[in-house]
Amino acid sequence: MNKISPRLTLFALAINAFAIGSTEFISVGLLPMIVKSFDISLSQAGLTVSLYALGVTIGAPLLTILTGKWSRHSLMLGIMTLFIIGNLLAAFAPVFAILLLGRILAALAHGIFMSISTVIAADVVEPSRRASAIAIMFTGLTVATVTGVPLGTFIGQQTSWNMSFIFIATVGLIGLIADYFLIPKSLPIPGKVDLHGFIRIFTNKPLVLSFLITAFGYGGTFAAYTYLSPLLERVGFSANAIVIILVIYRVMVAIGNTLGGRFANTNPLYSLIKMFELLMTTLLFLFVAVLANNGILTLLASILLGLFAFMNVPGLQLYVVQLAEKYVPNDITLASALNIAAFNIGITLGSFIGSSVTDTLSVIYTHLFGAIVVIIAIVLILFIRNDRQSISDVIPEENK
């Protein structure tokens, strides 16, 4: 049997990521229709978003523990089958509770997919291309935000919200077929997850710090991104113009994600500090532009924010994998899963900070506080760079 090309494996992972990225935020555009269909309040309908995020956070480490002895090939098939079932359950839900159950099942699949797929992506390529491989997988998510979510929402608006979930389930089926043929059956199996792995991971200072860097570095973006639309409106952009700007923003996200993977290939930690510095500077630039009520500068800063917002994602995930390989080689997949949970904790943290700032000060200051959160991540990286234990054998000698 011929060996499967790593590019084809990464392509399969990207298809899956596209399906999963499409379903994560699809219900946001469907909320009014869901409210009307089930005769519920808007806040109740919002559970389709919040419970999904909770499901991802819990699903990543929990299912990683339960599936440690599964073949990675079989596990990917199982993940996408669960994903399809969850979306079909949501599509044909007779009552709102069943819709929520479908969303939770899809979220559980999302959580474990993100932790498993990054390890697979890193395993199928040579060490010098691991961050780029992870970035290719994450590109499926960013492309989903540019095309999948708007397309799914459009389908729901033109037909019914049910059809949006059927569309996503169909994409998931394509991903399932791709997994069957393109995910190698000979990938390393971690084995049964030892619950003492949690102790080993959370008593390891470099890994704990890496999770904090992920939460703060990623969360700072969401303190700002959540309120980008009202800021654009504040400086004079129309609703139609904002839609176009957000599409450009998402295209820049896809570009930034790809570049971030290339930059982080050889030295993720060194690259991360540069990326966070650029992100912090852009957030401050956007704050000043809005404060000055300058539409042109606000537009420029918003586009730059798209470029730098998620550029750090491949490096954050690769760095955790590298640390796990060194310090807890039997718990690599669990460490990856916990970092996925850290991403979602960052989303929750950033959104909460943005909401609090909006309520107590003004929406103008969300980007300022987003920059402060990113500064915390930078300080943590500087601390790690000065800690020989955290960087030994992980960072090239010339960059220590």
Secondary structure, 3 states (H helix, E strand, C coil): CCCCCHHHHHHHHHHHHHHHHHHHCHHHHHHHHHHHHHCCCHHHHCHHHHHHHHHHHHHHHHHHHHCCCCCHHHHHHHHHHHHHHHHHHHHCCCCHHHHHHHHHHHHHHHHHHHHHHHHHHHHCCCHHHHHHHHHHHHHHHHHHHHHHHHHHHHHHHHCCHHHHHHHHHHHHHHHHHHHHHHCCCCCCCCCCCCCHHHHHHHCCHHHHHHHHHHHHHHHHHHHHHCCHHHHHHHCCCCHHHHHHHHHHHHHHHHHHHHHHHHHCCCCHHHHHHHHHHHHHHHHHHHHHHHHCCCHHHHHHHHHHHHHHHCCCHHHHHHHHHHHHHHHCHHHHHHHHHHHHHHHHHHHHHHHHHHHHHHHHCCHHHHHHHHHHHHHHHHHHHHHHHCCHHHHCCCCCHHHC
